[in-house]
Amino acid sequence: MDGRKLSELLKPQLRAHARELSDRYGVIPALAAIMVGDNAASAQYVRNKRKFAEELGFRSEIIEIPAADASTERLLETIARLNADEGITGILLQLPVPEGIDTFRLFDAIDADKDVDAVGAASVSGFYRGHWGSFIPCTPRGVLSLLDHYKVPVDGRRAAVIGRSDIAGKPMAIILGGRLRNATATWCHRYTRDLADICRESDIVVSCAGVTPPDRPFLITADMIKPGACVIDVGFRRIGRGRFAGDVDFEGVAQVAGWITPNPGGTGPMTVVALMQNVIDAARYRLGLARADYPI
């Protein structure tokens, strides 16, 4: 399930939506990303987002705040400034942030009409109740695009979602098992007992943990996967200078799975696509227009 290839297929559609907003309405979609500290994976994601946005004709602004200078109050001031900026259509707070910062307070401070990462209370209540609201989180939205494009059967299937982050694991489990999709979802994490057995019983495994057990290099291995299952690797961690890996032993699991995402190159590019879709939708909402017509 090649996320890079699919992102390239969707890029002309995204560019056309952005051009329509610019040419017809005089609005240029603009994304502001707040990055705190020097997390390597975060920096990689932000660079990818900026590059993709510029390729589509978006404006892109990155606000970098050193960890030593970061506080909840300073970040609230930054968010307030971006909320008031008419030229900014979408705002995201790149995670993780340093300990001691009130992440939920920051999430809820983002203007609901600019909450393109779908982390605020208004967005969360939308997909929790089984409908779109204004936005759904970017990683789950990207995963849904992959599932749809590769025609993976979801309705009525058993799905295991591993991870409990607020931007990936939690919403992924809610979405797959809610009204946006109709799987029977089991929500797991690294402390779940009998995780291997749960995975072996699942038709779809989505791993968003971003960690590995102390006794092996990958959280998800071939012996944990049902033959023919779909395996989505959302985990992202640095394993060396300029080298990254996910939760899944790709080489081993690929021998068993019916569908599998590479990592890098699977869900990462599609998370960026979903973010750009949300930024375009945010610009459309400001104009009183409906959500753009996308594959999902």
C-alpha positions in Angstrom: 0.0 0.0 0.0 2.2 2.7 -1.4 1.5 6.0 0.3 4.0 7.9 -1.8 2.4 6.7 -5.1 -1.1 7.5 -3.9 -0.1 10.9 -2.7 1.3 11.7 -6.2 -2.0 10.5 -7.7 -4.0 12.8 -5.5 -1.7 15.8 -5.9 -3.3 17.2 -9.1 -6.7 17.1 -7.5 -5.4 19.0 -4.5 -3.6 21.5 -6.7 -6.8 22.1 -8.7 -8.8 22.8 -5.5 -6.2 25.2 -4.3 -6.1 27.0 -7.7 -9.9 27.3 -7.7 -9.8 29.0 -4.3 -7.1 31.4 -5.5 -8.5 32.2 -9.0 -12.2 32.3 -8.2 -12.2 33.7 -4.6 -8.8 35.2 -4.1 -8.0 33.0 -1.2 -4.7 31.2 -0.9 -4.7 28.2 1.6 -2.2 28.9 4.3 -0.9 26.5 6.9 0.9 27.6 10.1 2.7 24.8 12.0 4.0 25.3 15.6 7.0 23.2 16.4 8.4 23.1 19.9 11.9 21.7 20.6 14.0 19.6 18.3 12.3 16.2 18.0 13.8 14.6 14.9 10.7 12.8 13.7 8.6 16.0 14.2 11.2 18.0 12.3 11.0 15.5 9.4 7.2 15.6 9.3 7.2 19.4 9.4 9.7 19.6 6.5 7.5 17.2 4.5 4.4 19.2 5.2 6.0 22.5 4.2 7.5 21.0 0.9 4.1 19.5 0.0 2.2 22.7 0.8 4.5 24.8 -1.4 4.2 22.3 -4.3 0.4 22.8 -4.2 0.7 26.6 -4.1 -0.2 27.0 -0.4 1.4 29.4 1.9 3.3 27.7 4.7 4.6 29.2 7.9 6.6 27.3 10.6 6.9 28.8 14.0 9.8 27.2 15.9 10.0 27.6 19.6 13.0 26.2 21.5 12.0 23.8 24.3 13.8 26.0 26.9 11.6 29.0 26.0 8.3 27.1 25.7 5.4 27.4 28.1 1.7 26.9 27.9 1.1 30.7 28.1 3.6 31.5 25.4 2.1 28.9 23.1 -1.4 30.2 23.8 -0.2 33.7 22.8 1.2 32.2 19.5 -2.1 30.4 18.8 -4.1 33.6 19.6 -2.0 35.5 17.1 -2.5 32.9 14.4 -6.3 32.7 15.1 -6.5 36.5 14.5 -4.5 36.3 11.3 -6.9 36.4 8.4 -4.2 35.1 6.1 -3.9 31.8 8.0 -6.5 29.2 7.1 -5.1 26.2 9.1 -3.2 25.8 12.3 -1.5 22.8 13.8 0.5 22.1 16.9 3.2 19.5 16.1 3.5 16.9 18.7 5.2 16.0 21.0 5.6 19.1 23.1 7.8 19.2 26.3 6.4 17.9 29.6 4.6 20.4 31.7 2.8 22.0 28.8 -1.0 21.7 28.9 -1.6 20.1 25.4 -5.4 19.9 25.7 -5.6 23.6 26.7 -3.6 24.4 23.5 -5.7 22.1 21.3 -8.9 23.8 22.5 -7.5 27.3 22.0 -7.1 26.7 18.2 -10.0 28.3 16.3 -12.4 25.5 15.4 -12.5 26.7 11.8 -8.7 26.5 11.6 -8.3 23.2 13.5 -6.9 21.2 10.6 -5.4 18.5 12.8 -8.9 18.0 14.4 -7.6 18.0 18.0 -10.0 20.6 19.5 -13.2 19.7 21.3 -15.5 20.7 18.4 -13.7 18.4 16.0 -13.4 15.5 18.5 -17.1 15.6 19.2 -17.8 15.4 15.5 -16.1 12.1 14.7 -16.8 10.7 18.2 -20.5 11.0 17.4 -20.0 9.3 14.1 -20.0 12.1 11.6 -17.4 14.4 10.0 -17.9 17.6 11.9 -15.5 20.1 10.2 -12.4 17.9 10.2 -11.2 14.5 11.1 -7.6 13.9 12.3 -5.0 13.7 9.5 -3.5 10.3 10.2 -6.8 8.4 10.3 -8.0 10.3 7.3 -4.9 9.2 5.4 -5.4 5.6 6.5 -9.0 5.7 5.3 -7.7 6.9 1.9 -5.3 4.0 1.7 -8.0 1.5 2.7 -10.4 2.9 0.1 -7.9 3.1 -2.7 -6.6 -0.4 -2.2 -10.1 -1.7 -1.8 -9.5 -3.3 1.6 -12.8 -4.8 3.0 -13.6 -3.0 6.3 -17.3 -3.3 7.0 -18.0 -6.1 9.4 -14.3 -7.0 9.7 -12.3 -7.2 12.9 -9.7 -4.5 13.4 -7.0 -4.1 16.1 -5.8 -0.5 16.7 -2.6 -0.3 18.8 -1.8 3.0 20.3 -3.6 5.7 22.4 -2.3 9.0 21.1 -4.9 11.8 20.6 -4.1 12.3 16.9 -3.7 8.6 15.8 -4.7 5.7 18.0 -7.7 7.0 19.8 -9.4 8.6 16.7 -8.5 5.6 14.5 -10.2 3.2 16.8 -13.3 5.4 17.1 -13.5 6.0 13.3 -13.0 2.3 12.3 -15.6 1.1 14.8 -18.0 4.0 14.5 -20.3 5.2 11.7 -17.6 6.4 9.4 -16.6 2.8 8.9 -18.2 -0.4 10.2 -15.5 -2.6 11.6 -15.5 -4.2 15.0 -12.5 -2.4 16.6 -10.4 -3.6 19.5 -8.4 -0.7 21.0 -5.0 -1.9 22.3 -1.7 -0.5 23.5 1.8 -1.7 24.4 0.5 -3.0 27.8 -2.4 -5.0 26.4 -2.2 -8.6 27.5 -2.3 -11.2 24.7 -1.7 -8.6 22.1 -0.4 -11.2 19.7 -3.6 -13.2 20.0 -5.8 -10.2 19.4 -3.8 -9.3 16.3 -4.0 -12.9 14.9 -7.8 -12.7 15.2 -7.9 -9.4 13.3 -8.5 -8.7 9.6 -7.0 -5.3 9.9 -4.1 -4.3 12.2 -3.3 -0.6 12.6 -0.2 0.0 14.8 0.3 3.6 16.0 2.4 2.8 19.1 5.8 4.3 18.0 7.6 2.1 20.5 9.2 -1.3 20.6 9.4 -4.0 23.3 12.7 -4.3 25.1 13.3 -7.8 23.8 12.8 -7.4 20.1 13.3 -4.7 17.4 9.6 -4.5 16.3 6.3 -4.5 18.1 4.5 -6.3 15.3 6.0 -9.4 13.8 4.9 -12.0 11.2 3.8 -14.6 13.8 1.2 -12.1 15.1 -0.6 -11.6 11.8 -3.5 -13.5 10.3 -2.7 -14.7 6.8 -4.2 -12.3 4.3 -4.8 -9.5 6.8 -4.2 -5.8 6.2 -1.4 -4.3 8.2 -1.1 -0.5 8.5 2.1 0.8 10.2 1.7 4.3 11.6 4.5 4.1 14.1 7.5 6.4 13.5 10.7 6.4 15.4 14.3 7.4 14.8 16.7 4.4 14.8 19.9 6.2 13.7 21.2 9.3 12.0 18.8 10.0 9.2 17.2 6.6 9.6 13.6 5.9 10.7 11.4 2.9 11.2 7.9 1.9 12.3 6.2 -0.6 14.6 6.1 -3.4 12.0 8.7 -5.9 10.8 7.9 -5.1 7.2 10.1 -7.9 5.6 8.6 -10.6 7.8 5.0 -9.4 7.9 4.9 -8.9 4.1 5.2 -12.6 3.7 2.0 -13.2 5.5 -0.2 -10.1 5.0 -2.5 -9.5 2.1 -1.9 -5.7 2.3 0.9 -3.8 4.1 2.2 -0.3 4.2 5.9 0.3 4.0 7.5 2.6 6.6 8.7 5.2 5.6 6.5 5.7 2.5 3.1 4.4 3.7 1.0 6.4 6.1 3.4 9.3 6.4 2.8 10.8 2.9 -1.0 10.2 3.3 -1.1 12.0 6.6 0.4 15.0 4.8 -2.2 14.6 2.0 -5.0 14.5 4.6 -3.6 17.7 6.2 -3.7 19.5 2.9 -7.2 18.3 2.3 -8.2 19.7 5.7 -6.4 23.0 4.9 -8.3 23.3 1.7 -11.6 22.5 3.5 -10.8 25.2 6.1 -10.4 27.8 3.4 -13.7 26.6 1.8 -15.6 26.8 5.1 -14.5 30.5 5.5 -16.2 31.2 2.2 -19.4 29.4 3.1 -18.6 26.5 0.8 -19.0 22.8 1.5 -16.2 20.3 2.0 -14.3 19.6 -1.2 -15.1 16.3 -3.0 -12.3 13.8 -2.2 -12.1 10.1 -2.5 -13.3 9.8 1.2 
